[in-house]
Amino acid sequence: MSEKPPSDRLAHLGEQLDKLQSARPPRGKAGGNPGLQQGLAMGFRIGVELITAVVVCTAVGWAIDRWLGTRPWVMLVMFFLGVAAGMLNVYRAVIGTGGAAGYRPPNSIGGEGRTTQRSDSKEE
C-alpha cells in the first residue's frame, strides 16, 4: 500500500498550522500578561479558600452530629461558621494580610512604633 502525496488543500492546511504554531509561545514558558496570571491566581486562591472552609467545617459538624446523635443542628452551625471563616479568609486575601485576627504590622496607623504626630495638631 503506497501513500498518496497530500492534496493541495491538505498542504495548504499544513502550512497554516505550521505558521500558527510558530507564532504561539512555547509550552512551559510563562507567556502572556503577568497581571492576568496574578489575577487568575488570586481568583483561584479565593475560591479554594472559601470552598475549603465551608466543606471542612460542614464535614466536622456532620461527624460531631453523628457521634452525639444531634442531627442536623451541629452541622448547620458548623456550616455557617465555615461560611464566616471562608469570608474572613477571602477578606484577608483581598486586603493582603496573612496574619491572625487583630494582627497589625508595626508601621500601620495606630500600631506599635509610631513616632510621627498628627499633622493637623497645633503646637503651642
N, C-alpha and C positions, 0 to 999 in steps of 0.2 A: 504494500500500500504506500503510495507516494503522496507527499504533502503538496498541496497546490500553493502556488505563490499567492500572497494576500491580494485581495482586490483593491482597487483604488480607494474605495470607501474605508476599508479597514486600515490601509496605510495612512490615510488622512486622519483617521481617528487615533491611531498610534502616535502620530506626530503631535496632535493636540494634547494627548495625555502626557507625553514627554515634556512638552512646553509648560504645562500646568505643574507638573511635579518638580521641574527645575525652579519655578518661581516660588514654590512653597518652602517655608523654613524647614531645616532638617529636624527629624524627630529627636526628642530628648533634650533639645536646647530650648531655653526659655525665650520664646519669640513673642512678639505682640506687645501689648500695652501693660507695663508693670502695675499701673494704677488699677486696671481692670482685674488683674490677678489678685491684688491685695483686697479688692472689694469682694471678689468671689470667695477668697479665703475667710474674710470676716463674716460673710453671709453663711458659709458652711459652719463656721465655728458657732455662730449664734444659734443656728438651727439644731446643731448637735447638742449644745449645752441645754437648750430648752427641752428638747425631747428626752434627753437622758435623765434630767432631773425629774420629770413627770413620770417616766417609766420606772425608774428606780424607787421612787417614793411610793408609787402605787403598788409595786411588787412587794415592798416591805410591809405596807398596810395589809395587803392580801394575806401574806404569811402570818402576820400577827392576828388577823381575824380568824384564820384557820386554826391557829394554835389556841386562841382564847374562846372561840366559838361566838364571836360578836358580829358576825357578818351583817351587813357590809359597812358598818359605821367607821371602824378604824381605817379601812381602805379609802373611804370617802374623805376623811380628814387628811390622810396622808396624800391623797391626790391633790387637794387644794394646797397643802404645804409644798408639794412638788412644783405646782404651778408658780407659787410665790418664790420658791428658791430658783426656779428657772428664769423668772423675770428679773430677779436680783442679779443673777449671773449675766444675763443679757445686758442689763443696765451697766454693770461693771465693765463688760467687754466694750460697750459703745463709748463710755467716757474714758476708758483706758486705764482704769485702776485694776490691779490684780490682788490687792491686799484684802485683809479681813475686814469685817464690818467695823466702821468707825476709824479705820486707818487713814491717816493724813500724812503726806510727805512732809518732811521738816520745813521746806520752803513755802508751803502753801499758806494762804491767808489765815491767820489765827493759829497757825501751827507753832511748834517749838522753834526757837532760834530766830524769831522775827526781831529784827533790830531796827527797822525803819518805823518812823512815826507817820501818822496820817498827814497828808499834805494840806488838808483843809483846817488843821488845828492852828490856833493863833498862839504865838509865844509872847509872853508879856515880860 
